[in-house]
Structures are given as structure tokens and as C-alpha cells.
């Protein structure tokens, strides 16, 4: 696999940080909207706003974060299958992205269409789902910071160059 230059790695890391922080921020805004809806804020404002946020920011950022993370794993020395923390982080992010796209997004869009007619169950969903996803995003952030558990497989020793008679390698 082709590796990026140090400048390319820094650019990819910067993009990963920006998209990840944007995703977490959108998730927290979604949570704030859910809490506001439960506490009596105008449902005609809160739930359509949540639907817009999920449709145009939250879901696209989740896919972008996943793609940039995959690129980071494939084109940097970290690799996807070298370190346990990278694999766990990628697996958790993949699960969250799938849940965002196939469960949360349709639910919040439906809630936005219901607005004032939304029941308590739907309103609670808009608090529980972002709470779970924000927690998982914080977990993967901790994994990125502490890099626990070591390698999945041992590092390969560097290939030795043959010694040519009369020359030292």
C-alpha cells in the first residue's frame, strides 16, 4: 500500500480531526435539541430543526469521518489491521455510522414531519440516540489518545541485507 508523505499524513490527520469534531458537535446539538423538546420547547421548531441537522450535517459528516478514517488507516503507518485500538475504533465508528444512516436519520426525519404530534417515545428517542452516539464518539477519541492494547500481530523484523565479500552493509 502506498504511504503518504509526512505533509500528506498531517493534512489527512487535520481533516480527520475537523470532520470528527464536527460530527461530535452536530451530535451534541442534536442532543440539545432533544433535551429542549422534552423540556417543553416548541416542537414545531425543535423537531424540524433536528431533521434538517441530521439530513444535511450529521449523516453526511458521519460518512465523511468514516471515509477519512479508512483513508488514514490505509495510507499511514497505523494500518487497519496492525493495532487493536485502530481496529476497535474503526469497528465502533462503522457501527455508529450504520445506526446513524439506517436508524437515527429516518427516525429523526419522521419526528420532524410529526413535529407537534410527536409522542413521548419519539421525543425520548431524540435524547437517547445522541447520548449513546456521543458516548461512543468520546470512547473512540480516548482510544485515539491512549492507543491501548498493542499490536494485533507482531511486527515483522526488518529484512537483513546480505553481506557482500569485502563490504559491510
DSSP file (Angstrom, degrees, kcal/mol; ACC not computed):
  #  RESIDUE AA STRUCTURE BP1 BP2  ACC     N-H-->O    O-->H-N    N-H-->O    O-->H-N    TCO  KAPPA ALPHA  PHI   PSI    X-CA   Y-CA   Z-CA
    1    1 A X              0   0    0      0, 0.0     2,-0.2     0, 0.0    74,-0.0   0.000 360.0 360.0 360.0 138.1    0.0    0.0    0.0
    2    2 A X        -     0   0    0      1,-0.0     2,-0.3     0, 0.0     0, 0.0  -0.477 360.0-144.1 -70.7 136.0    1.3    3.5   -0.9
    3    3 A X        -     0   0    0     -2,-0.2    73,-0.2     1,-0.0     2,-0.2  -0.753  13.6-119.5-101.6 150.0    2.1    5.6    2.1
    4    4 A X        -     0   0    0     71,-2.1    73,-0.1    -2,-0.3    -1,-0.0  -0.474  29.2-105.7 -82.9 157.4    1.6    9.3    2.3
    5    5 A X     >  -     0   0    0     -2,-0.2     4,-2.8     1,-0.1     5,-0.2  -0.307  40.5 -99.4 -69.8 165.3    4.3   11.9    2.8
    6    6 A X  H  > S+     0   0    0      1,-0.2     4,-2.2     2,-0.2     5,-0.2   0.887 127.4  50.5 -56.4 -38.1    4.6   13.5    6.2
    7    7 A X  H  > S+     0   0    0      2,-0.2     4,-2.3     1,-0.2    -1,-0.2   0.911 110.5  48.8 -65.7 -41.5    2.8   16.5    4.9
    8    8 A X  H  > S+     0   0    0      2,-0.2     4,-2.5     1,-0.2    -2,-0.2   0.893 110.3  51.2 -64.1 -40.3    0.0   14.3    3.4
    9    9 A X  H  X S+     0   0    0     -4,-2.8     4,-2.7     2,-0.2    -2,-0.2   0.908 110.7  48.5 -63.4 -41.8   -0.3   12.5    6.7
   10   10 A X  H  X S+     0   0    0     -4,-2.2     4,-2.6    -5,-0.2    -2,-0.2   0.897 111.6  49.7 -65.5 -39.6   -0.7   15.8    8.6
   11   11 A X  H  X S+     0   0    0     -4,-2.3     4,-2.4     2,-0.2    -2,-0.2   0.916 112.9  46.6 -64.3 -42.4   -3.3   17.0    6.1
   12   12 A X  H  X S+     0   0    0     -4,-2.5     4,-2.5     2,-0.2    -2,-0.2   0.898 112.6  49.9 -66.6 -40.8   -5.2   13.8    6.5
   13   13 A X  H  X S+     0   0    0     -4,-2.7     4,-2.7     2,-0.2    -2,-0.2   0.913 110.6  50.2 -63.2 -42.5   -5.0   13.9   10.3
   14   14 A X  H  X S+     0   0    0     -4,-2.6     4,-2.7     2,-0.2    -2,-0.2   0.923 111.7  47.7 -61.5 -44.7   -6.2   17.5   10.2
   15   15 A X  H  X S+     0   0    0     -4,-2.4     4,-2.6     2,-0.2     5,-0.3   0.899 111.7  50.9 -62.4 -40.6   -9.1   16.6    8.0
   16   16 A X  H  X S+     0   0    0     -4,-2.5     4,-2.4     2,-0.2    -2,-0.2   0.918 111.9  46.9 -63.5 -43.9   -9.9   13.6   10.3
   17   17 A X  H  X S+     0   0    0     -4,-2.7     4,-2.7     2,-0.2     5,-0.2   0.925 113.6  48.1 -63.8 -44.9   -9.9   15.9   13.4
   18   18 A X  H  X S+     0   0    0     -4,-2.7     4,-2.2     2,-0.2    -2,-0.2   0.930 115.3  43.2 -63.8 -45.8  -12.0   18.5   11.8
   19   19 A X  H  X S+     0   0    0     -4,-2.6     4,-2.4     2,-0.2    -1,-0.2   0.898 115.2  50.0 -68.9 -38.3  -14.7   16.1   10.5
   20   20 A X  H  X S+     0   0    0     -4,-2.4     4,-2.6    -5,-0.3    -2,-0.2   0.921 112.3  46.5 -65.4 -43.8  -14.7   14.2   13.8
   21   21 A X  H  X S+     0   0    0     -4,-2.7     4,-2.6    -5,-0.2    -1,-0.2   0.883 112.4  51.3 -65.6 -37.4  -15.1   17.3   15.9
   22   22 A X  H  X S+     0   0    0     -4,-2.2     4,-2.6    -5,-0.2    -2,-0.2   0.905 110.3  49.2 -63.8 -41.0  -17.8   18.5   13.5
   23   23 A X  H  X S+     0   0    0     -4,-2.4     4,-2.2     2,-0.2    -2,-0.2   0.931 113.1  46.1 -64.3 -46.2  -19.6   15.1   13.9
   24   24 A X  H  X S+     0   0    0     -4,-2.6     4,-2.4     2,-0.2    -2,-0.2   0.909 113.1  50.7 -63.0 -41.6  -19.4   15.2   17.7
   25   25 A X  H  X S+     0   0    0     -4,-2.6     4,-2.2     2,-0.2    -2,-0.2   0.920 110.8  47.6 -62.3 -44.2  -20.5   18.9   17.7
   26   26 A X  H  X S+     0   0    0     -4,-2.6     4,-2.4     1,-0.2    -1,-0.2   0.880 110.9  53.1 -63.7 -37.2  -23.5   18.1   15.5
   27   27 A X  H  X S+     0   0    0     -4,-2.2     4,-2.2     2,-0.2    -2,-0.2   0.909 109.3  48.0 -63.3 -42.9  -24.3   15.1   17.7
   28   28 A X  H  X S+     0   0    0     -4,-2.4     4,-2.5     2,-0.2    -2,-0.2   0.861 110.7  51.2 -67.9 -35.9  -24.3   17.4   20.8
   29   29 A X  H  X S+     0   0    0     -4,-2.2     4,-2.5     2,-0.2    -2,-0.2   0.912 109.5  50.9 -65.3 -41.8  -26.5   19.9   19.1
   30   30 A X  H  X S+     0   0    0     -4,-2.4     4,-2.2     2,-0.2    -2,-0.2   0.909 110.5  49.2 -60.4 -42.5  -28.9   17.1   18.2
   31   31 A X  H  X S+     0   0    0     -4,-2.2     4,-2.6     2,-0.2    -2,-0.2   0.912 109.5  51.6 -62.1 -43.5  -28.8   16.0   21.9
   32   32 A X  H  X S+     0   0    0     -4,-2.5     4,-2.5     1,-0.2    -2,-0.2   0.893 109.8  49.6 -62.1 -39.5  -29.5   19.6   23.0
   33   33 A X  H  X S+     0   0    0     -4,-2.5     4,-2.4     2,-0.2    -1,-0.2   0.906 110.6  50.7 -64.8 -40.5  -32.5   19.8   20.6
   34   34 A X  H  X S+     0   0    0     -4,-2.2     4,-2.0    92,-0.4    -2,-0.2   0.920 111.9  46.2 -62.6 -44.4  -33.8   16.5   22.0
   35   35 A X  H  X S+     0   0    0     -4,-2.6     4,-1.9     2,-0.2    -2,-0.2   0.908 111.7  52.2 -64.6 -42.1  -33.5   17.8   25.6
   36   36 A X  H  <>S+     0   0    0     -4,-2.5     5,-2.8     1,-0.2     4,-0.3   0.907 108.6  51.4 -60.8 -40.9  -35.2   21.1   24.6
   37   37 A X  H ><5S+     0   0    0     -4,-2.4     3,-0.9     1,-0.2    -1,-0.2   0.891 110.8  47.4 -63.6 -39.5  -38.0   19.1   23.1
   38   38 A X  H 3<5S+     0   0    0     -4,-2.0    -1,-0.2     1,-0.2    -2,-0.2   0.814 108.7  55.8 -69.5 -29.7  -38.5   17.1   26.2
   39   39 A X  T 3<5S-     0   0    0     -4,-1.9    -1,-0.2    -5,-0.2    -2,-0.2   0.378 128.5 -90.5 -88.6   5.2  -38.4   20.2   28.4
   40   40 A X  T < 5 +     0   0    0     -3,-0.9    -3,-0.2    -4,-0.3     3,-0.1   0.550  69.5 153.6 105.9   6.9  -41.2   21.9   26.5
   41   41 A X      < -     0   0    0     -5,-2.8     2,-0.3    -6,-0.2    -1,-0.2  -0.292  65.6 -74.0 -63.5 158.5  -39.6   23.9   23.7
   42   42 A X    >>  -     0   0    0      1,-0.2     4,-2.7     2,-0.1     3,-1.7  -0.360  40.9-156.1 -59.1 112.6  -41.8   24.5   20.7
   43   43 A X  H 3>>S+     0   0    0     -2,-0.3     4,-1.2     1,-0.3     5,-0.5   0.751  90.9  65.9 -65.0 -22.7  -42.0   21.1   18.9
   44   44 A X  H 345S+     0   0    0     71,-0.2    -1,-0.3     1,-0.1    -2,-0.1   0.668 115.0  30.3 -71.2 -15.5  -42.8   22.9   15.6
   45   45 A X  H <>5S+     0   0    0     -3,-1.7     4,-1.7     3,-0.1    -2,-0.2   0.786 119.4  50.3-104.1 -47.6  -39.3   24.4   15.8
   46   46 A X  H  X5S+     0   0    0     -4,-2.7     4,-2.2     1,-0.2    -3,-0.2   0.933 111.5  42.5 -64.0 -51.7  -37.2   21.8   17.6
   47   47 A X  H  X5S+     0   0    0     -4,-1.2     4,-2.2     2,-0.2    65,-0.2   0.881 114.1  47.8 -75.1 -38.5  -38.0   18.7   15.6
   48   48 A X  H  ><S+     0   0    0     -5,-0.5     4,-2.2     2,-0.2    -1,-0.2   0.889 112.9  51.9 -63.8 -34.8  -37.9   20.1   12.1
   49   49 A X  H  X S+     0   0    0     -4,-1.7     4,-2.5     2,-0.2    -2,-0.2   0.906 109.1  49.7 -64.7 -40.3  -34.6   21.7   13.0
   50   50 A X  H  X S+     0   0    0     -4,-2.2     4,-2.6     2,-0.2     5,-0.2   0.899 109.3  52.0 -63.8 -40.3  -33.3   18.3   14.2
   51   51 A X  H  X S+     0   0    0     -4,-2.2     4,-2.3    57,-0.2    -2,-0.2   0.906 110.9  47.2 -63.5 -41.0  -34.4   16.7   11.0
   52   52 A X  H  X S+     0   0    0     -4,-2.2     4,-2.7     2,-0.2     5,-0.4   0.923 112.0  50.6 -63.9 -44.1  -32.5   19.4    9.0
   53   53 A X  H  X>S+     0   0    0     -4,-2.5     5,-2.7     1,-0.2     4,-1.9   0.924 113.4  44.6 -60.7 -45.8  -29.4   18.9   11.2
   54   54 A X  I  <>S+     0   0    0     -4,-2.6     5,-2.4     3,-0.2     6,-0.3   0.920 117.4  45.2 -65.2 -43.5  -29.5   15.1   10.7
   55   55 A X  I  <5S+     0   0    0     -4,-2.3     5,-0.2    -5,-0.2    -2,-0.2   0.915 125.2  26.5 -68.5 -45.3  -30.1   15.3    7.0
   56   56 A X  I  <5S+     0   0    0     -4,-2.7    -1,-0.2    -5,-0.2    -3,-0.2   0.600 136.9  10.6-102.1 -12.5  -27.7   18.0    6.0
   57   57 A X  I  X5S+     0   0    0     -4,-1.9     4,-2.4    -5,-0.4     5,-0.2   0.646 119.8  48.1-129.3 -55.6  -24.9   17.8    8.6
   58   58 A X  I  ><S+     0   0    0     -5,-2.7     4,-2.1     2,-0.2    -4,-0.2   0.946 115.3  40.7 -63.7 -54.0  -24.9   14.9   10.9
   59   59 A X  H  ><S+     0   0    0     -5,-2.4     4,-1.8    -6,-0.2     5,-0.2   0.936 117.4  47.5 -64.2 -47.4  -25.4   12.0    8.5
   60   60 A X  H  > S+     0   0    0     -6,-0.3     4,-2.4    -5,-0.2    -1,-0.2   0.910 112.3  50.3 -61.6 -39.0  -23.0   13.4    5.8
   61   61 A X  H  X S+     0   0    0     -4,-2.4     4,-3.0     1,-0.2     5,-0.2   0.884 106.2  55.8 -65.1 -36.4  -20.3   14.1    8.4
   62   62 A X  H  X S+     0   0    0     -4,-2.1     4,-1.9    -5,-0.2    -1,-0.2   0.919 110.9  43.9 -62.3 -41.5  -20.6   10.6    9.8
   63   63 A X  H  X S+     0   0    0     -4,-1.8     4,-2.5     2,-0.2    -2,-0.2   0.915 114.0  50.5 -67.8 -42.5  -19.9    9.1    6.3
   64   64 A X  H  X S+     0   0    0     -4,-2.4     4,-2.7     1,-0.2     5,-0.3   0.910 109.5  50.4 -63.0 -42.6  -17.1   11.6    5.8
   65   65 A X  H  X S+     0   0    0     -4,-3.0     4,-2.6     1,-0.2    -1,-0.2   0.921 111.2  49.4 -60.4 -43.5  -15.5   10.7    9.1
   66   66 A X  H  X S+     0   0    0     -4,-1.9     4,-2.4    -5,-0.2    -2,-0.2   0.923 112.9  46.4 -62.5 -45.0  -15.7    7.0    8.3
   67   67 A X  H  X S+     0   0    0     -4,-2.5     4,-2.4     2,-0.2    -2,-0.2   0.911 114.3  46.5 -65.2 -43.0  -14.1    7.6    4.8
   68   68 A X  H  X S+     0   0    0     -4,-2.7     4,-2.5     2,-0.2    -1,-0.2   0.887 112.3  51.6 -67.7 -38.1  -11.3    9.8    6.1
   69   69 A X  H  X S+     0   0    0     -4,-2.6     4,-2.3    -5,-0.3    -2,-0.2   0.910 110.0  49.1 -63.1 -41.9  -10.7    7.3    9.0
   70   70 A X  H  X S+     0   0    0     -4,-2.4     4,-2.4     2,-0.2    -2,-0.2   0.922 111.5  49.0 -62.5 -44.2  -10.4    4.5    6.5
   71   71 A X  H  X S+     0   0    0     -4,-2.4     4,-2.6     1,-0.2    -2,-0.2   0.899 110.4  51.8 -61.5 -40.5   -8.0    6.5    4.3
   72   72 A X  H  X S+     0   0    0     -4,-2.5     4,-0.7     1,-0.2     7,-0.4   0.899 111.5  47.1 -62.7 -40.4   -5.9    7.3    7.4
   73   73 A X  H  < S+     0   0    0     -4,-2.3     6,-0.5     1,-0.2     3,-0.2   0.893 118.1  40.9 -68.6 -38.5   -5.8    3.6    8.3
   74   74 A X  H  < S+     0   0    0     -4,-2.4    -2,-0.2     5,-0.2    -1,-0.2   0.823 120.7  38.3 -81.4 -31.5   -4.8    2.5    4.8
   75   75 A X  H  < S+     0   0    0     -4,-2.6   -71,-2.1    -5,-0.2     2,-0.3   0.265 107.5  64.4-110.4  12.0   -2.4    5.3    3.8
   76   76 A X  S >< S-     0   0    0     -4,-0.7     3,-1.0    -3,-0.2   -71,-0.0  -0.847  93.5-101.7-125.8 167.0   -0.5    5.8    7.0
   77   77 A X  T 3  S+     0   0    0     -2,-0.3    -4,-0.1     1,-0.2    -5,-0.0   0.672 110.2  76.4 -62.9 -15.6    1.8    3.5    9.1
   78   78 A X  T 3  S-     0   0    0     -6,-0.3     4,-0.4     4,-0.1     5,-0.3   0.910  80.9-170.8 -64.0 -40.3   -1.0    2.8   11.6
   79   79 A X    <   -     0   0    0     -3,-1.0     4,-0.3    -6,-0.5    -5,-0.2   0.154  33.5-100.9  68.7 165.9   -2.8    0.5    9.2
   80   80 A X  S    S+     0   0    0     -7,-0.1    -1,-0.1     1,-0.1    10,-0.1   0.769 116.4  32.3 -92.6 -31.1   -6.2   -1.0    9.7
   81   81 A X  S    S+     0   0    0     -8,-0.1    -1,-0.1     1,-0.1    -2,-0.1   0.039 101.9  77.2-117.8  26.0   -5.2   -4.5   10.9
   82   82 A X  S    S+     0   0    0     -4,-0.4    70,-3.3     1,-0.2    71,-0.7   0.811  92.7  40.6 -99.8 -39.4   -1.9   -3.7   12.7
   83   83 A X  B  >  -A  151   0A   0     -5,-0.3     4,-1.9    68,-0.3    -1,-0.2  -0.918  67.0-140.8-120.2 137.2   -3.2   -2.2   16.0
   84   84 A X  H  > S+     0   0    0     66,-2.1     4,-2.9    -2,-0.4     5,-0.3   0.905 103.2  54.8 -60.1 -43.1   -6.1   -3.4   18.2
   85   85 A X  H  > S+     0   0    0     63,-0.6     4,-2.4    65,-0.4    -1,-0.2   0.863 107.5  50.3 -63.0 -35.0   -7.1    0.2   19.1
   86   86 A X  H  > S+     0   0    0      2,-0.2     4,-2.6    -3,-0.2    -1,-0.2   0.930 112.8  46.0 -67.0 -44.8   -7.3    1.1   15.3
   87   87 A X  H  X S+     0   0    0     -4,-1.9     4,-2.6     2,-0.2    -2,-0.2   0.911 114.5  47.0 -65.3 -43.0   -9.5   -1.9   14.6
   88   88 A X  H  X S+     0   0    0     -4,-2.9     4,-2.9     2,-0.2     5,-0.2   0.927 113.2  49.5 -64.2 -44.1  -11.8   -1.3   17.6
   89   89 A X  H  X S+     0   0    0     -4,-2.4     4,-2.4    -5,-0.3    -2,-0.2   0.917 112.9  46.8 -60.6 -43.9  -12.1    2.4   16.7
   90   90 A X  H  X S+     0   0    0     -4,-2.6     4,-2.4     2,-0.2    -1,-0.2   0.902 112.9  49.4 -66.0 -40.8  -12.9    1.5   13.1
   91   91 A X  H  X S+     0   0    0     -4,-2.6     4,-2.3     2,-0.2    -2,-0.2   0.930 112.8  46.4 -64.7 -45.5  -15.5   -1.1   14.1
   92   92 A X  H  X S+     0   0    0     -4,-2.9     4,-2.5     1,-0.2    -2,-0.2   0.926 113.6  49.1 -62.7 -44.5  -17.2    1.2   16.6
   93   93 A X  H  X S+     0   0    0     -4,-2.4     4,-2.7    -5,-0.2    -1,-0.2   0.899 110.0  51.9 -62.4 -40.3  -17.3    4.0   14.1
   94   94 A X  H  X S+     0   0    0     -4,-2.4     4,-2.4     2,-0.2    -1,-0.2   0.922 110.3  48.1 -62.5 -44.0  -18.7    1.7   11.4
   95   95 A X  H  X S+     0   0    0     -4,-2.3     4,-2.5     2,-0.2    -2,-0.2   0.928 112.8  48.3 -61.8 -45.3  -21.5    0.6   13.8
   96   96 A X  H  X S+     0   0    0     -4,-2.5     4,-2.8     2,-0.2    -2,-0.2   0.916 111.1  50.2 -63.1 -42.8  -22.3    4.2   14.7
   97   97 A X  H  X S+     0   0    0     -4,-2.7     4,-2.7     2,-0.2     5,-0.2   0.926 111.0  48.9 -61.8 -44.4  -22.4    5.2   11.0
   98   98 A X  H  X S+     0   0    0     -4,-2.4     4,-2.6     1,-0.2     5,-0.3   0.923 113.2  47.1 -61.1 -44.1  -24.7    2.3   10.1
   99   99 A X  H  X>S+     0   0    0     -4,-2.5     5,-2.7     1,-0.2     4,-1.9   0.895 112.5  50.2 -64.9 -39.6  -27.0    3.2   13.0
  100  100 A X  I  <>S+     0   0    0     -4,-2.8     5,-2.7     3,-0.2    -2,-0.2   0.942 116.9  39.9 -62.0 -47.5  -27.0    6.9   12.1
  101  101 A X  I  <5S+     0   0    0     -4,-2.7     5,-0.3    -5,-0.2    -2,-0.2   0.885 127.8  28.5 -72.5 -39.3  -27.8    6.2    8.4
  102  102 A X  I  <5S+     0   0    0     -4,-2.6    -3,-0.2    -5,-0.2    -2,-0.2   0.594 134.9  17.3-104.8 -11.3  -30.4    3.4    8.8
  103  103 A X  I  X5S+     0   0    0     -4,-1.9     4,-1.7    -5,-0.3    -3,-0.2   0.686 124.2  39.7-122.9 -56.4  -32.0    4.1   12.2
  104  104 A X  I  ><S+     0   0    0     -5,-2.7     4,-2.9     2,-0.2     5,-0.3   0.937 112.9  52.0 -67.6 -48.2  -31.4    7.6   13.5
  105  105 A X  H  ><S+     0   0    0     -5,-2.7     4,-2.4    -6,-0.3     5,-0.2   0.938 113.3  42.5 -59.5 -50.5  -31.8    9.5   10.3
  106  106 A X  H  > S+     0   0    0     -5,-0.3     4,-2.3    -6,-0.2    -1,-0.2   0.896 115.5  51.6 -62.9 -36.5  -35.2    8.1    9.3
  107  107 A X  H  X S+     0   0    0     -4,-1.7     4,-2.4     2,-0.2    -2,-0.2   0.930 112.3  44.1 -64.3 -45.5  -36.4    8.3   12.9
  108  108 A X  H  X S+     0   0    0     -4,-2.9     4,-2.5     2,-0.2   -57,-0.2   0.872 112.1  52.7 -71.0 -36.0  -35.5   12.0   13.2
  109  109 A X  H  X S+     0   0    0     -4,-2.4     4,-1.9    -5,-0.3    -1,-0.2   0.921 111.2  47.6 -61.9 -42.2  -36.9   12.8    9.8
  110  110 A X  H  X S+     0   0    0     -4,-2.3     4,-2.1     2,-0.2    -2,-0.2   0.914 111.2  51.0 -63.0 -43.0  -40.1   11.2   10.8
  111  111 A X  H  X S+     0   0    0     -4,-2.4     4,-2.6     1,-0.2    -2,-0.2   0.887 108.1  52.9 -61.4 -39.7  -40.1   13.1   14.1
  112  112 A X  H  < S+     0   0    0     -4,-2.5    -1,-0.2   -65,-0.2    -2,-0.2   0.875 109.3  48.9 -63.8 -36.7  -39.5   16.3   12.1
  113  113 A X  H  < S+     0   0    0     -4,-1.9    -2,-0.2     1,-0.2    -1,-0.2   0.857 114.3  45.5 -70.7 -34.9  -42.6   15.6   10.0
  114  114 A X  H >< S+     0   0    0     -4,-2.1     3,-2.5     1,-0.2    -2,-0.2   0.881  79.6 155.1 -73.3 -38.1  -44.7   14.9   13.1
  115  115 A X  G >< S+     0   0    0     -4,-2.6     3,-1.6     1,-0.3    -1,-0.2  -0.259  74.3  14.2  46.9-109.8  -43.4   18.0   14.9
  116  116 A X  G 3  S+     0   0    0      1,-0.3    -1,-0.3    -2,-0.1   -72,-0.1   0.701 125.8  60.6 -66.6 -20.6  -46.1   18.8   17.5
  117  117 A X  G <  S+     0   0    0     -3,-2.5    -1,-0.3    -6,-0.1    -2,-0.2   0.423  76.7 124.1 -87.1   2.1  -47.9   15.5   17.1
  118  118 A X    <   -     0   0    0     -3,-1.6     2,-0.1    -7,-0.2   -75,-0.0  -0.391  55.7-135.4 -67.1 136.1  -44.8   13.6   18.2
  119  119 A X     >  -     0   0    0     -2,-0.1     4,-2.0     1,-0.1     5,-0.2  -0.281  26.9 -98.3 -83.9 174.8  -45.4   11.3   21.2
  120  120 A X  H  > S+     0   0    0      1,-0.2     4,-2.6     2,-0.2     5,-0.2   0.876 121.0  57.5 -61.8 -39.1  -43.2   10.9   24.2
  121  121 A X  H  > S+     0   0    0      1,-0.2     4,-1.9     2,-0.2    -1,-0.2   0.927 108.5  45.3 -59.6 -46.6  -41.5    7.8   22.8
  122  122 A X  H  > S+     0   0    0      1,-0.2     4,-1.0     2,-0.2    -1,-0.2   0.881 112.8  51.6 -64.4 -37.9  -40.3    9.6   19.7
  123  123 A X  H  < S+     0   0    0     -4,-2.0     3,-0.3     1,-0.2    -2,-0.2   0.887 108.6  50.2 -67.2 -38.3  -39.2   12.6   21.8
  124  124 A X  H >X S+     0   0    0     -4,-2.6     4,-2.7     1,-0.2     3,-2.0   0.871 102.3  62.4 -67.3 -36.0  -37.1   10.3   24.1
  125  125 A X  H 3X S+     0   0    0     -4,-1.9     4,-2.0     1,-0.3     5,-0.3   0.850  96.9  58.7 -56.0 -34.2  -35.5    8.7   21.1
  126  126 A X  H 3< S+     0   0    0     -4,-1.0   -92,-0.4    -3,-0.3    -1,-0.3   0.540 112.9  39.2 -77.2  -4.6  -34.0   12.1   20.2
  127  127 A X  H <> S+     0   0    0     -3,-2.0     4,-1.5   -93,-0.2    -2,-0.2   0.751 116.3  47.5-103.6 -42.8  -32.3   12.1   23.6
  128  128 A X  H  X S+     0   0    0     -4,-2.7     4,-2.6     2,-0.2     5,-0.2   0.949 109.6  51.1 -66.4 -50.2  -31.2    8.5   23.9
  129  129 A X  H  X S+     0   0    0     -4,-2.0     4,-2.7     1,-0.2     5,-0.2   0.928 113.1  43.2 -59.3 -49.7  -29.7    8.1   20.4
  130  130 A X  H  > S+     0   0    0     -5,-0.3     4,-2.5     1,-0.2    -1,-0.2   0.826 112.1  55.8 -67.1 -26.9  -27.4   11.1   20.5
  131  131 A X  H  X S+     0   0    0     -4,-1.5     4,-2.0     2,-0.2    -2,-0.2   0.942 111.6  42.8 -65.7 -45.9  -26.4   10.3   24.1
  132  132 A X  H  X S+     0   0    0     -4,-2.6     4,-2.4     2,-0.2    -2,-0.2   0.942 117.0  46.1 -64.2 -48.0  -25.3    6.8   23.0
  133  133 A X  H  X S+     0   0    0     -4,-2.7     4,-2.4    -5,-0.2    -2,-0.2   0.895 111.9  50.9 -66.7 -38.5  -23.5    8.1   19.9
  134  134 A X  H  X S+     0   0    0     -4,-2.5     4,-2.1    -5,-0.2    -1,-0.2   0.909 110.5  50.6 -63.1 -40.3  -21.8   10.9   21.7
  135  135 A X  H  X S+     0   0    0     -4,-2.0     4,-2.1    -5,-0.2    -2,-0.2   0.929 111.3  47.4 -62.2 -45.2  -20.6    8.5   24.3
  136  136 A X  H  X S+     0   0    0     -4,-2.4     4,-2.3     1,-0.2    -2,-0.2   0.878 110.0  52.8 -65.0 -37.2  -19.2    6.1   21.6
  137  137 A X  H  X S+     0   0    0     -4,-2.4     4,-1.5     1,-0.2    -1,-0.2   0.878 109.2  49.6 -65.6 -36.3  -17.5    9.1   19.9
  138  138 A X  H  X S+     0   0    0     -4,-2.1     4,-2.2     2,-0.2    -2,-0.2   0.879 108.2  54.3 -67.9 -37.0  -15.9   10.0   23.1
  139  139 A X  H  X S+     0   0    0     -4,-2.1     4,-2.4     1,-0.2    -2,-0.2   0.930 108.7  47.2 -61.4 -46.0  -14.7    6.4   23.6
  140  140 A X  H  X S+     0   0    0     -4,-2.3     4,-2.0     1,-0.2    -1,-0.2   0.822 109.3  55.3 -68.2 -27.7  -13.1    6.3   20.1
  141  141 A X  H  X S+     0   0    0     -4,-1.5     4,-1.6     2,-0.2    -1,-0.2   0.915 108.1  48.0 -66.9 -42.3  -11.4    9.7   21.0
  142  142 A X  H  X S+     0   0    0     -4,-2.2     4,-2.9     1,-0.2     5,-0.4   0.910 109.8  53.1 -63.2 -41.8  -10.0    8.2   24.1
  143  143 A X  H  X S+     0   0    0     -4,-2.4     4,-2.3     1,-0.2    -1,-0.2   0.907 108.7  50.1 -58.9 -41.4   -8.7    5.2   22.1
  144  144 A X  H  < S+     0   0    0     -4,-2.0    -1,-0.2     1,-0.2    -2,-0.2   0.833 115.0  44.2 -66.0 -31.8   -7.0    7.6   19.7
  145  145 A X  H  < S+     0   0    0     -4,-1.6    -2,-0.2    -5,-0.1    -1,-0.2   0.925 125.0  28.5 -79.8 -46.5   -5.4    9.4   22.5
  146  146 A X  H  < S-     0   0    0     -4,-2.9    -3,-0.2    -5,-0.1    -2,-0.2   0.706  82.4-155.4 -92.7 -21.6   -4.2    6.5   24.7
  147  147 A X     <  -     0   0    0     -4,-2.3     3,-0.4    -5,-0.4    -3,-0.1   0.924  26.6-172.6  47.3  61.3   -3.7    3.8   21.9
  148  148 A X        +     0   0    0     -5,-0.2   -63,-0.6     1,-0.2    -1,-0.1  -0.176  45.7  37.2 -78.2 172.5   -4.2    0.8   24.3
  149  149 A X  S    S-     0   0    0    -65,-0.1    -1,-0.2   -64,-0.1    -2,-0.1   0.170  87.3-123.8  80.4 -12.7   -3.7   -3.0   23.7
  150  150 A X        -     0   0    0     -3,-0.4   -66,-2.1   -67,-0.1   -65,-0.4  -0.235  54.6 -15.8  76.5-165.5   -0.7   -3.2   21.4
  151  151 A X  B     -A   83   0A   0    -68,-0.2   -68,-0.3     1,-0.1     3,-0.1  -0.359  43.1-139.6 -79.3 153.8   -0.4   -4.8   18.0
  152  152 A X  S    S+     0   0    0    -70,-3.3     2,-0.3     1,-0.3   -69,-0.2   0.848  94.7  11.2 -74.2 -38.2   -2.8   -7.3   16.5
  153  153 A X  S    S-     0   0    0    -71,-0.7    -1,-0.3   -72,-0.1     3,-0.1  -0.965  98.2 -87.4-137.9 153.8    0.2   -9.3   15.2
  154  154 A X        -     0   0    0     -2,-0.3     2,-0.1    -3,-0.1    -2,-0.0  -0.227  48.9-101.2 -62.4 149.5    3.9   -9.0   15.9
  155  155 A X        -     0   0    0      1,-0.1     2,-0.3    -4,-0.0    -1,-0.1  -0.434  37.4-114.4 -67.7 143.2    5.9   -6.5   13.8
  156  156 A X        -     0   0    0     -2,-0.1    -1,-0.1    -3,-0.1     3,-0.1  -0.625  32.5-114.1 -77.8 135.5    7.9   -8.1   11.1
  157  157 A X        -     0   0    0     -2,-0.3    -1,-0.1     1,-0.1     2,-0.1  -0.375  39.7 -94.0 -67.5 150.4   11.7   -7.8   11.6
  158  158 A X        -     0   0    0      1,-0.1     2,-0.1    -2,-0.0    -1,-0.1  -0.385  46.9-104.1 -63.4 139.1   13.5   -5.7    9.1
  159  159 A X        -     0   0    0     -3,-0.1     2,-0.4     1,-0.1    -1,-0.1  -0.426  35.1-126.8 -66.0 135.6   14.9   -7.7    6.2
  160  160 A X        -     0   0    0     -2,-0.1     2,-0.3    -3,-0.1    -1,-0.1  -0.672  15.9-130.2 -86.7 137.6   18.6   -8.2    6.5
  161  161 A X        -     0   0    0     -2,-0.4     8,-0.1     1,-0.1     2,-0.1  -0.661  29.3-108.8 -82.9 140.3   20.7   -7.3    3.6
  162  162 A X        -     0   0    0     -2,-0.3     2,-0.6     1,-0.1    -1,-0.1  -0.402  30.5-119.3 -67.7 145.8   23.2   -9.9    2.5
  163  163 A X        -     0   0    0     -2,-0.1     2,-0.4     5,-0.0     5,-0.1  -0.767  23.9-146.2 -88.3 124.8   26.8   -9.1    3.3
  164  164 A X    >   -     0   0    0     -2,-0.6     3,-2.6     3,-0.1     5,-0.0  -0.731  34.2 -92.1 -90.1 139.3   28.9   -8.9    0.1
  165  165 A X  T 3  S+     0   0    0     -2,-0.4    -1,-0.1     1,-0.3     3,-0.1  -0.245 112.2  11.6 -53.4 127.7   32.5  -10.1    0.5
  166  166 A X  T 3  S+     0   0    0      1,-0.2     2,-0.4    -3,-0.0    -1,-0.3   0.358 114.9  88.3  87.4  -5.9   34.8   -7.2    1.3
  167  167 A X    <   -     0   0    0     -3,-2.6     2,-0.4     2,-0.0    -1,-0.2  -0.950  63.0-145.3-126.6 146.5   31.9   -4.8    2.0
  168  168 A X              0   0    0     -2,-0.4    -5,-0.0    -5,-0.1    -3,-0.0  -0.920 360.0 360.0-109.5 138.7   30.0   -4.1    5.2
  169  169 A X              0   0    0     -2,-0.4    -1,-0.1    -8,-0.1    -8,-0.0   0.436 360.0 360.0 -71.8 360.0   26.3   -3.2    4.9
